[in-house]
Amino acid sequence: MTSHDSYADSPDLASLAALFADRTRAAFCLALLDGRAWTATELARLAGVAPSTATGHLHQLVAGRVLAEERSGRHRYVRLAGPDTAEMIEGLAAHAPQRPTPVRSLTDARRRRALAHARTCYDHLAGALGVAITDAMTAQALLAWDYGPALTESGASWLRGLGVADDRSGTSRRAHVRTCLDWTERRAHLAGAVGAALFRHALEASWLVRQGSTRIITLTDEGRDALRRHLSLPDEVLLAGADTAS
């Protein structure tokens, strides 16, 4: 048996890696971490390429099952294929070298700080705030790490007290609790079904607010009060993004 034959039935990791090896395709994937569906024209504008170029890249990402295509009438949209794909991209970003880019204005500096403090990662919360929530849940024994991240009985009771449904029915193929390696903090933030449900509740309760069509999430005064009360988060975390809201 040759060394080549021994890998014949292995996953084709090289072809998947090749999809992210182009800067335009990588930029598309990072933008789509906001969880929205985008048009090719919107993504082309974001990356500064021609619409025809964007379409060619999108065909490759859809064929590689990184993106899923949706149609509404004559309009074509793409989004990430699912939460597992989003978590993979966030994890890759955490391991990727950071390209230094100059800060050109006070607005740009504020945007970067806001993105690092709290942002969407597909359907859950990322950034320093997301990591702090995960740490606080661990400190209060709401999460256990004996065999990977898991919600404890106290954690399930805590979620019910917030009015968050903890669906363990098994009807979904999605992991109940997982973590993502946060690309700005280089530490874990809560993902999976529990992370998504908690993020959704925070939005519905107006603890968190989306900033337009960006990935940036703003923590409201109600949210600061709630996170102090429910998780004892320190003001150094809760107030860190306060100057970025404008």
Phi and psi in degrees as a GROMACS rama.xvg file:
@    title "Ramachandran Plot"
@    xaxis  label "Phi"
@    yaxis  label "Psi"
@TYPE xy
-80.6832  162.427  THR-2
-62.6501  -31.3992  SER-3
-65.3068  -42.2423  HIS-4
-62.9011  -32.9751  ASP-5
-66.7894  -18.443  SER-6
-104.4  8.69519  TYR-7
-61.7495  -35.2444  ALA-8
-100.929  12.5033  ASP-9
-83.3695  156.031  SER-10
-58.7789  143.843  PRO-11
-85.5307  73.7966  ASP-12
-62.5924  -33.0708  LEU-13
-62.6135  -39.6252  ALA-14
-69.41  -34.9219  SER-15
-67.2871  -45.1419  LEU-16
-60.5441  -35.102  ALA-17
-63.2737  -28.6681  ALA-18
-65.5101  -29.8388  LEU-19
-95.3937  -0.123751  PHE-20
-81.0445  -5.34754  ALA-21
-103.131  133.148  ASP-22
-64.6792  -34.0981  ARG-23
-67.7708  -47.106  THR-24
-63.5633  -38.1673  ARG-25
-63.7466  -40.8694  ALA-26
-62.92  -39.3411  ALA-27
-59.9493  -46.9284  PHE-28
-64.8559  -40.4832  CYS-29
-65.3944  -39.8614  LEU-30
-64.5777  -37.8681  ALA-31
-73.3385  -4.62897  LEU-32
-66.2947  -8.01282  LEU-33
-74.3136  -6.39584  ASP-34
84.232  -4.27001  GLY-35
-87.5068  166.012  ARG-36
-93.757  133.142  ALA-37
-117.254  154.151  TRP-38
-89.7616  162.777  THR-39
-62.3379  -36.2622  ALA-40
-64.0288  -42.2177  THR-41
-63.7177  -43.0148  GLU-42
-69.4628  -36.0279  LEU-43
-61.803  -43.3763  ALA-44
-63.2659  -41.7038  ARG-45
-60.311  -46.2273  LEU-46
-86.5232  -8.60806  ALA-47
70.8661  37.8409  GLY-48
-123.818  166.452  VAL-49
-69.0296  147.649  ALA-50
-53.9713  -37.9409  PRO-51
-65.638  -36.3677  SER-52
-65.7009  -44.3762  THR-53
-59.9991  -42.5465  ALA-54
-60.8638  -41.9853  THR-55
-61.6783  -43.3231  GLY-56
-65.2678  -40.1155  HIS-57
-65.59  -37.1937  LEU-58
-57.8618  -42.1001  HIS-59
-65.6035  -41.6142  GLN-60
-69.0937  -35.0657  LEU-61
-70.0082  -43.395  VAL-62
-62.1451  -33.1463  ALA-63
-84.1025  4.39757  GLY-64
62.325  24.9166  ARG-65
-83.154  -36.9499  VAL-66
-115.646  155.062  LEU-67
-116.581  143.844  ALA-68
-99.6741  139.141  GLU-69
-128.509  146.323  GLU-70
-124.878  138.956  ARG-71
-133.854  100.335  SER-72
65.5766  -125.546  GLY-73
-90.0595  -2.52229  ARG-74
-92.1004  141.01  HIS-75
-115.446  130.298  ARG-76
-124.221  156.935  TYR-77
-130.366  149.733  VAL-78
-145.024  167.873  ARG-79
-60.8163  148.68  LEU-80
-65.1421  -22.2938  ALA-81
168.257  178.254  GLY-82
-62.4659  -33.8959  PRO-83
-63.183  -37.7468  ASP-84
-66.1212  -42.3925  THR-85
-61.0056  -43.8171  ALA-86
-66.0088  -35.4327  GLU-87
-64.2056  -44.2033  MET-88
-66.3961  -42.7817  ILE-89
-60.6258  -40.9929  GLU-90
-65.6442  -40.7289  GLY-91
-62.5507  -40.7558  LEU-92
-62.7165  -35.4054  ALA-93
-66.873  -28.203  ALA-94
-91.7743  -12.2721  HIS-95
-78.0471  146.687  ALA-96
-65.4604  145.115  PRO-97
-86.319  127.862  GLN-98
-85.9936  118.66  ARG-99
-67.5537  128.158  PRO-100
-127.28  137.09  THR-101
-67.3247  144.218  PRO-102
-85.0943  117.702  VAL-103
-96.9333  -13.218  ARG-104
-161.027  166.038  SER-105
-63.0944  -36.4511  LEU-106
-62.3073  -41.456  THR-107
-65.2283  -41.4021  ASP-108
-63.0289  -42.5543  ALA-109
-65.1371  -39.7931  ARG-110
-62.4536  -42.0832  ARG-111
-65.3485  -41.5646  ARG-112
-64.9723  -39.8724  ARG-113
-65.1489  -40.6707  ALA-114
-64.8236  -38.3041  LEU-115
-72.2618  -29.5693  ALA-116
-75.3623  -49.2314  HIS-117
-156.846  129.031  ALA-118
-153.877  165.255  ARG-119
-78.6996  144.743  THR-120
-126.195  81.4113  CYS-121
67.4067  -87.3429  TYR-122
-128.483  19.0239  ASP-123
-139.221  176.431  HIS-124
-93.9202  134.392  LEU-125
-124.864  178.948  ALA-126
93.8843  -176.139  GLY-127
-58.0014  -36.8636  ALA-128
-68.0128  -41.7528  LEU-129
-62.1798  -40.7481  GLY-130
-66.4541  -41.082  VAL-131
-64.0636  -38.6586  ALA-132
-63.8059  -42.5087  ILE-133
-62.4923  -43.2504  THR-134
-62.5755  -43.0347  ASP-135
-66.6071  -39.8547  ALA-136
-63.7686  -35.2473  MET-137
-68.6074  -45.5368  THR-138
-61.7311  -31.9806  ALA-139
-93.5856  13.4768  GLN-140
59.7835  30.7631  ALA-141
-86.5178  -25.2586  LEU-142
-119.72  140.634  LEU-143
-118.12  151.012  ALA-144
-124.921  17.8971  TRP-145
-60.2895  -41.7461  ASP-146
-128.835  46.2849  TYR-147
90.716  170.639  GLY-148
-66.0087  133.939  PRO-149
-149.615  145.879  ALA-150
-79.6295  128.799  LEU-151
-82.3313  173.226  THR-152
-62.0093  -38.9523  GLU-153
-63.3582  -37.4069  SER-154
-64.8424  -41.8982  GLY-155
-64.2846  -40.7686  ALA-156
-65.3534  -39.0859  SER-157
-62.2836  -43.7336  TRP-158
-62.2204  -43.833  LEU-159
-60.5348  -38.224  ARG-160
-63.213  -30.8335  GLY-161
-79.201  -16.0782  LEU-162
89.3904  21.8715  GLY-163
-98.2313  124.494  VAL-164
-72.2031  129.742  ALA-165
-106.6  91.5731  ASP-166
-86.1204  107.107  ASP-167
-111.377  25.5411  ARG-168
-65.6757  -23.0927  SER-169
80.8163  5.17596  GLY-170
-74.0692  -21.2071  THR-171
-98.3946  146.72  SER-172
-80.9435  -5.32793  ARG-173
-74.5858  143.27  ARG-174
-63.0625  140.671  ALA-175
-65.492  -51.2628  HIS-176
-133.051  129.518  VAL-177
-142.899  173.951  ARG-178
-129.555  154.386  THR-179
-109.179  146.569  CYS-180
-81.1035  111.327  LEU-181
-69.2095  129.492  ASP-182
-76.9625  -20.2387  TRP-183
-93.4501  -36.0259  THR-184
-90.1827  -20.3366  GLU-185
59.1062  30.3283  ARG-186
-138.147  173.498  ARG-187
-82.3835  139.124  ALA-188
-121.512  156.994  HIS-189
-71.9509  132.572  LEU-190
-134.062  -154.556  ALA-191
72.1585  -170.903  GLY-192
-63.3892  -37.9746  ALA-193
-67.954  -44.1991  VAL-194
-60.3028  -40.8752  GLY-195
-67.282  -42.0358  ALA-196
-65.732  -40.0096  ALA-197
-67.627  -40.1939  LEU-198
-64.6889  -43.8138  PHE-199
-60.8052  -42.0418  ARG-200
-63.3754  -42.0511  HIS-201
-63.001  -35.9668  ALA-202
-69.6115  -45.0119  LEU-203
-66.0973  -31.7387  GLU-204
-85.8603  1.86764  ALA-205
62.5151  28.1043  SER-206
-75.7705  -33.3686  TRP-207
-125.134  149.02  LEU-208
-134.594  133.619  VAL-209
-72.8281  143.628  ARG-210
-99.2795  91.2232  GLN-211
57.3149  -133.368  GLY-212
-98.6051  12.1665  SER-213
-88.5408  175.481  THR-214
-83.4249  -7.43873  ARG-215
-69.5518  136.431  ILE-216
-118.304  133.473  ILE-217
-105.601  134.319  THR-218
-86.4481  123.913  LEU-219
-85.8346  170.539  THR-220
-60.5305  -39.6695  ASP-221
-61.3919  -38.9366  GLU-222
-66.4755  -40.9866  GLY-223
-60.6794  -45.8307  ARG-224
-61.0164  -42.903  ASP-225
-65.8032  -42.2514  ALA-226
-73.6263  -29.8847  LEU-227
-64.0284  -45.0116  ARG-228
-71.2437  -44.6333  ARG-229
-89.1706  -26.9853  HIS-230
-130.775  -0.0956664  LEU-231
55.6175  38.101  SER-232
-66.9208  138.185  LEU-233
-75.0884  155.574  PRO-234
-63.1766  -26.8658  ASP-235
-62.0978  -27.8727  GLU-236
-87.5477  -45.3128  VAL-237
-66.7853  -32.4332  LEU-238
-97.4291  -4.89559  LEU-239
-60.7701  -34.1469  ALA-240
-97.8812  7.19571  GLY-241
-64.545  -33.3197  ALA-242
-84.2267  1.69037  ASP-243
-102.839  -1.48481  THR-244
-71.4715  -25.9764  ALA-245
